[in-house]
């Protein structure tokens, strides 16, 4: 069995470089770097199919930039995942994810998606 994951598109055998996930509750398609593990509800895409990706009418496509440099695992990844699961399980309050003026902040939430700022910014 080959360790290289292939594009999920029918009849495409090119190596996968990106992972596509649909967030049905937000009508959003999220295209990001290739996930570490193949997940049953995610789709791996080659460079050509990732570039040509379109979403259904009324849906938004969020393209996450690939990190520069090789991927490396750390204990911070597991801790961040555990924190995200805990936060998602917490009941939502009306002011959660809002700035002091009551409007959404750039680092805020959209449904269960969250935009995180880079530590360099």
N, C-alpha and C positions, 0 to 999 in steps of 0.2 A: 504494500500500500504506500502511495506517495505521500510525503510530508507536506508538499506544496498544495495549498488549497486552490481550487479552481473557481472560475466565475460561475455564478448560479444561473445565468441565462442559458436557455435551451440552446444546444449545439455550439456553445462557446467553450473552448477548452483552454483559454488563456489563463495565466496565473491571476489570482485575485489580489487587488491592492487596496480595496476599500470595503467597508461594511455598511449596508443600508438597513435601517430600522424604521418601521412605521409607528408613529404615536397616534393611534386612532382617536383618542379623546381630544387631541389638539389639532387634528387634521394636518399633521406635520410628518414629513419624511426627513429623517436625519441621515446624512451621508458623512461618514468619518473615516479615519484611518482603519486599516484592517484590524479587526478585533483579535485579541490574544487567543481566544477559543471560539470555535464554531458554535453558534447558538441556533436552536431550532427555529426561532421566529425572526432571524436576521438573514440577510442575503449578502453574500460576498460577490463583489463585482470587479471586473478587470478595469484597467485604466480607461479604455474606450467607452465601455458601458457606464462607468461612473461619471465621465465627462458629459455624456449625452442624456443623463437622467432627467426626466421631467416628472412632475407629480400631477395627479388629477386636478381638474378645475376646482378652485376654492381651497386647495391645499398649499401649504408653504414648504419649500425645500430649505433645510438648514444644512449648509456645507461646513463641516468642521475642518480646519486646516490641519494637515499632517505635521507632527512634531519633527523638527530638524534633528538629525542624528539617529543612532540606533536605539531601539526600544530596550529598556532595562527595567526589570521588576524590582520593587523594593517593598519593605513592610508598610510604607506609607500608602501604597496602592490598596492593600487589604484594609487598612484603617479607614481610608477615604470611602471605600465601598461600604463598610459596616456603618459609618456615619450617615451615608446617603440612604441606606435602608432604614435606619432608625428615624431619620427625618421624614421619609416618605410615609412611615407608619404613624407618625404623630398627627393628631387631629389639626386641621387647618383653622386658623382664626382669621377674621376679616382683614386685620392689619398686617398679617405676615407677608413679607416680601415687598413691603411698601416703605418709601422714604418718609422723612419727617413731615413733608407736605401732603402725604397721602398718595403721591403719584409713584409709578413704578420706577425703581432705580435701575441703572444699567446692569448691575450685578444681581438683579432680582430674579423672579421666577416667572415662568409661563407654564401653567398647568403643573406637571411634575418635572419639567425640564428646568435646569438652572444654569445660568451663564456664570462662569468663574473667571475672575480676572487673573492674569498672569502675575506671579510674584515680582516680575521685573517692572511692571507698570506702576 
